[in-house]
Amino acid sequence: MHLEVRDREDIFDEATFKKTENEPARKMYKINHLCKCHEVRKSWMRCKNQMQEVSCVFPPRAVKVAETMFEDGSLLFFIPLFIIYIFIAVGNLIVFFAVRMDTHLHNPMYNFISIFSFLEIWYTTATIPKMLSNLISKQRTISMIGCLLQMYFFYSLGNSEGILLTTMAIDRYVAICNPLRYPTLMTPWLCAQLSAGSCVFGFLVLLPEIAWISTLPFCGPNQIHQIFCDFEPVLRLACTDTSLILIEDVIHAVAIIFSVLIIALSYIRIITVILRIPSVEGRQKAFSICAAHLAVFLMFYGSVSLMYLRFSATFPPFLDTAIALMFAVLAPFFNPIIYSLRNKDMKIAIKKLLCPQKMFTVSVG
């Protein structure tokens, strides 16, 4: 998407400043060129002196947004994206309330699934509504504060989901590899602590990063090619050393690889234990429980890895957009389908939630 910055202060005119004898005004004009803010014609800016060092900064602005993938036939993209968003919201709400309303599902595994579904609703809400408005809007603007908030909530919720997926993998590991100790280890209190901790840590860990980005000077080019505000494209707008982008990539890569290793090792151990189960029925039941978690893990971390584990490698804008859509839209879309179709208990709970009268009649009969 393209971001066009528009500030609200007076334009610095070259002819005016060449004629003026006002020294501060001349200094401002020189700073304008040093910061390379003239690259965007008639861009508005203000420069402030902090500790005798002058830096070029943009005040609150409107940001023009235009998705490169959606430039033609916006309405054709709007309708399916709107339907997908409604399905994600309704589907995950059904999974959440089905678990909460059915006492048979009040155990750690389903508690984690319900929390994950709840997070998915807000995870998609952080980006999809703005995508939809941009598809039907001619102006397509977002404020810089709005861009930072979108990044914060989207990635905080994504971090929380990643931590929760790791917790779910450990939970399945303990349940299958140490079934006798599982009830004493995974108590309701510990389950609640892990769920709350995943959310709290996911939101806190990103605060310093967003606070740091908000202090950077943004000058010169003001366009990014992405369907939502992302770290690397936004950082490229800053008139600072581009090595900061590599540092960001390394931090994200370490977090992703660490989570993937924990989950992968847990499932490798789980599969080896399942294969040793003597009865075919026991193996099938164990595999069916873990298959949904494994599918969600592969979909979520697979698309995230494609996006953030490439470092200096560059993809065409269309492929970048497709990968972003995969983990921002498609993964949340398939999650309620996977959890409802692959789990017999979940299907029964959803039927009870949607058709309570019918279920009561059947049980009485």
C-alpha positions in Angstrom: 0.0 0.0 0.0 1.1 3.6 -0.5 1.4 6.0 2.4 1.3 9.7 1.6 2.1 12.0 4.4 0.4 15.3 4.8 1.2 17.6 7.7 -0.7 20.6 8.9 1.9 23.3 9.0 2.9 26.0 6.5 4.8 25.2 3.4 8.5 26.3 3.3 8.9 28.2 0.1 12.4 28.4 -1.5 12.1 31.9 -2.9 10.8 33.3 0.4 13.7 31.9 2.4 16.3 33.1 -0.1 15.1 36.7 0.3 14.6 36.7 4.1 17.3 37.9 6.5 15.7 36.0 9.4 18.5 33.6 10.6 16.1 31.0 12.2 14.1 30.9 9.0 17.3 30.3 7.0 18.3 27.6 9.4 14.9 26.0 9.0 15.3 26.0 5.2 18.7 24.3 5.4 17.3 21.7 7.7 14.5 21.0 5.2 17.2 20.0 2.7 19.4 18.1 5.1 16.4 16.0 6.1 15.5 15.4 2.5 11.9 16.3 3.2 11.8 18.0 -0.2 11.6 14.6 -1.9 7.9 14.7 -1.4 6.8 17.8 -3.2 5.1 20.4 -1.0 5.3 18.0 1.9 4.6 19.9 5.2 7.0 19.5 8.1 8.2 21.1 11.2 11.7 20.9 12.7 12.5 21.3 16.4 15.7 21.8 18.3 16.3 19.3 21.1 19.5 19.5 23.1 21.1 21.8 20.4 20.6 19.0 17.8 18.0 19.6 15.2 16.0 16.6 13.9 13.4 16.5 11.1 10.0 15.1 12.4 6.5 14.9 11.1 3.6 16.1 13.3 0.3 14.2 13.3 -0.6 13.5 9.7 -3.0 11.8 7.3 -1.6 8.8 5.5 -2.9 7.9 2.1 -3.4 4.2 1.6 -3.7 2.2 -1.6 -3.2 -1.5 -1.7 -1.2 -2.5 -4.8 -3.0 -5.9 -5.0 -6.4 -4.3 -4.9 -6.0 -1.3 -7.2 -8.2 -2.8 -9.9 -11.6 -4.3 -9.1 -11.8 -3.2 -5.5 -15.4 -4.1 -5.1 -14.7 -7.7 -6.3 -12.2 -8.0 -3.4 -14.4 -6.2 -0.9 -17.3 -8.7 -1.0 -15.3 -11.9 -0.4 -13.1 -10.2 2.2 -16.2 -8.9 4.0 -17.8 -12.4 4.0 -14.6 -13.9 5.3 -14.4 -11.4 8.1 -18.0 -12.1 9.2 -17.3 -15.8 9.1 -14.1 -15.4 11.2 -15.9 -13.3 13.8 -19.1 -15.5 14.0 -17.1 -18.8 13.7 -14.7 -18.0 16.5 -17.5 -16.6 18.7 -19.4 -19.9 18.3 -16.3 -21.9 19.3 -15.7 -19.6 22.2 -19.2 -19.8 23.6 -19.6 -23.5 22.8 -16.6 -24.2 25.1 -17.8 -21.9 27.8 -21.4 -23.2 27.8 -20.6 -26.9 27.8 -19.4 -28.1 31.2 -17.9 -31.3 29.5 -15.4 -29.1 27.8 -14.2 -27.3 30.9 -10.6 -28.6 30.8 -7.3 -27.0 29.9 -7.2 -28.1 26.3 -10.6 -26.6 25.4 -10.0 -23.6 27.6 -6.9 -22.8 25.5 -8.9 -23.3 22.3 -11.6 -20.9 23.5 -9.1 -18.2 24.4 -7.3 -18.7 21.1 -10.6 -18.2 19.2 -11.4 -15.1 21.2 -8.0 -13.6 20.3 -8.5 -14.5 16.7 -11.6 -12.2 16.5 -9.6 -9.1 17.7 -6.5 -10.2 15.7 -8.5 -9.9 12.5 -10.4 -6.8 13.7 -7.1 -4.9 14.0 -6.6 -5.0 10.2 -9.5 -6.3 8.1 -12.0 -3.4 8.8 -9.4 -0.9 7.6 -8.7 -3.0 4.6 -12.4 -3.0 3.8 -12.7 0.8 4.2 -9.7 1.3 1.9 -11.2 -0.9 -0.8 -14.3 1.3 -1.1 -12.7 4.7 -0.2 -11.2 7.0 -2.8 -9.0 8.9 -0.3 -7.7 5.8 1.6 -6.1 7.6 4.6 -4.9 6.5 8.0 -3.2 8.7 10.6 0.4 7.9 11.7 -1.0 7.3 15.2 -3.6 5.0 13.7 -0.8 3.1 11.9 1.2 2.7 15.1 -1.9 1.5 17.0 -2.7 -1.0 14.2 0.8 -2.4 14.4 0.7 -2.6 18.2 -2.6 -4.4 18.5 -2.1 -6.7 15.5 1.3 -7.9 16.6 0.5 -7.9 20.3 -2.5 -10.2 19.5 -0.3 -12.3 17.2 2.3 -12.6 19.9 -0.3 -13.7 22.4 -1.6 -16.3 19.9 1.9 -17.6 19.3 2.6 -17.9 23.0 -0.8 -19.6 23.5 0.0 -22.1 20.7 3.3 -22.9 22.4 1.4 -23.4 25.7 -1.1 -25.7 23.9 1.7 -27.8 22.5 3.2 -28.2 26.0 -0.2 -29.1 27.4 -0.7 -31.8 24.8 2.8 -33.1 25.5 2.1 -33.5 29.3 -1.3 -35.0 28.6 -0.1 -37.7 26.2 3.4 -38.3 27.5 2.6 -38.1 31.2 -1.2 -38.9 31.5 -1.1 -40.0 35.1 0.5 -36.7 36.3 -1.5 -34.5 34.0 -4.4 -33.8 36.3 -2.1 -32.7 39.1 0.2 -30.7 36.9 -2.3 -28.9 34.7 -4.6 -27.6 37.4 -7.4 -25.0 36.6 -5.5 -22.3 38.4 -2.3 -23.0 36.4 -4.4 -23.1 33.2 -5.9 -19.7 34.0 -2.4 -18.3 34.8 -1.0 -19.6 31.5 -3.9 -18.1 29.5 -3.7 -14.7 31.2 0.2 -14.7 31.1 0.1 -15.4 27.3 -2.1 -12.3 26.7 -0.3 -10.0 29.2 3.2 -10.9 28.0 2.1 -10.6 24.3 0.9 -7.0 24.9 3.8 -5.9 27.1 6.7 -7.2 25.0 5.8 -5.0 22.1 5.4 -1.7 24.0 9.1 -0.7 23.9 9.3 -1.4 20.2 6.3 0.7 19.3 7.4 3.5 21.7 10.8 3.5 20.0 9.3 3.7 16.5 7.1 6.6 17.5 10.2 8.7 18.4 11.9 8.1 15.0 12.2 11.0 12.5 10.2 10.3 9.3 11.4 12.2 6.2 11.5 11.8 2.5 9.6 8.9 0.8 6.3 8.2 2.3 5.0 5.1 0.6 4.9 1.4 1.7 3.7 -1.6 -0.3 1.7 -3.7 2.2 -2.0 -4.2 3.0 -1.5 -3.0 6.6 1.1 -1.1 8.7 4.0 -3.5 9.1 7.3 -3.0 10.9 9.8 -3.1 8.0 7.9 -0.9 5.5 7.2 1.7 8.2 10.9 1.7 9.4 12.0 2.2 5.9 10.2 5.6 6.0 12.5 6.8 8.8 15.5 9.0 7.9 17.8 6.9 10.1 20.3 4.1 9.6 18.7 1.2 7.8 20.6 -1.3 9.9 17.8 -0.8 12.5 15.6 -2.8 10.1 18.1 -5.8 10.4 18.0 -5.6 14.2 14.2 -5.7 14.0 14.4 -8.8 11.7 16.8 -10.6 14.1 14.6 -9.9 17.1 11.5 -11.2 15.4 13.4 -14.2 13.9 14.7 -15.3 17.3 11.2 -15.1 18.9 9.7 -17.1 16.0 12.4 -19.8 15.9 12.3 -20.3 19.6 8.6 -20.8 19.6 8.7 -23.1 16.6 11.5 -25.3 18.2 9.5 -25.7 21.4 6.3 -26.7 19.5 8.1 -28.9 17.0 10.0 -30.8 19.7 6.8 -31.2 21.7 4.9 -32.7 18.7 7.8 -35.0 17.7 7.8 -36.4 21.2 4.0 -36.7 21.1 4.0 -38.6 17.8 6.6 -41.0 19.0 4.5 -41.8 22.1 1.3 -42.1 20.1 3.0 -44.7 17.7 3.7 -46.9 20.7 0.1 -47.1 21.8 -0.9 -50.7 21.2 -4.6 -50.2 20.3 -5.6 -48.8 16.9 -8.5 -46.9 18.5 -6.2 -45.3 21.0 -3.8 -44.1 18.4 -6.6 -42.7 16.2 -8.1 -40.8 19.2 -4.8 -39.4 20.2 -3.9 -38.3 16.6 -7.4 -36.7 16.1 -6.9 -34.6 19.2 -3.4 -33.4 18.1 -4.1 -33.1 14.4 -6.2 -29.9 14.8 -3.5 -28.2 17.0 -0.8 -29.3 14.5 -2.7 -27.9 11.5 -3.2 -24.5 13.2 0.4 -24.4 14.2 1.6 -25.2 10.7 -0.7 -22.6 9.1 0.1 -19.8 11.6 3.9 -20.3 11.9 4.3 -21.3 8.3 3.0 -18.0 6.9 4.7 -16.0 9.7 8.0 -17.6 8.9 7.6 -16.8 5.2 7.0 -13.2 6.1 9.7 -12.7 8.8 12.4 -15.3 8.4 13.7 -14.1 5.0 16.0 -11.2 6.2 17.5 -9.5 3.1 15.6 -11.6 0.6 13.0 -9.6 -1.3 9.7 -10.8 -2.8 7.6 -9.2 -5.5 4.9 -6.9 -4.0 2.1 -9.2 -5.1 3.8 -12.2 -3.3 4.3 -10.0 -0.2 0.6 -9.2 -0.2 -0.4 -12.8 -0.7 1.8 -14.0 2.3 0.4 -11.2 4.5 -3.1 -12.2 3.6 -2.3 -15.8 4.5 -1.5 -15.1 8.1 -3.7 -12.1 8.6 -6.9 -13.5 7.0 -6.7 -17.1 5.8 -5.3 -18.7 8.9 -8.0 -17.2 11.2 -10.6 -18.2 8.6 -9.6 -21.9 8.7 -9.2 -22.1 12.5 -12.9 -22.5 13.5 -13.3 -25.0 10.6 -10.4 -27.1 11.8 -11.4 -27.1 15.5 -15.1 -27.9 14.7 -14.6 -30.5 12.0 -11.7 -32.5 13.5 -13.2 -32.8 17.0 -16.3 -34.8 17.9 -16.8 -33.2 21.3 -16.6 -29.7 19.8 -19.2 -30.6 17.2 -21.6 -31.8 19.9 -21.0 -28.7 21.9 -21.7 -26.5 18.9 -24.9 -28.3 18.1 -26.0 -27.8 21.7 -25.2 -24.1 21.4 -27.0 -23.6 18.1 -29.9 -26.1 18.5 -30.5 -26.4 22.3 -34.2 -27.4 22.0 -33.4 -30.1 19.5 -30.6 -31.5 21.6 -32.9 -31.5 24.7 -35.6 -33.4 22.7 -33.2 -36.0 21.5 -31.7 -36.5 25.0 -35.2 -36.9 26.5 -36.3 -39.3 23.8 
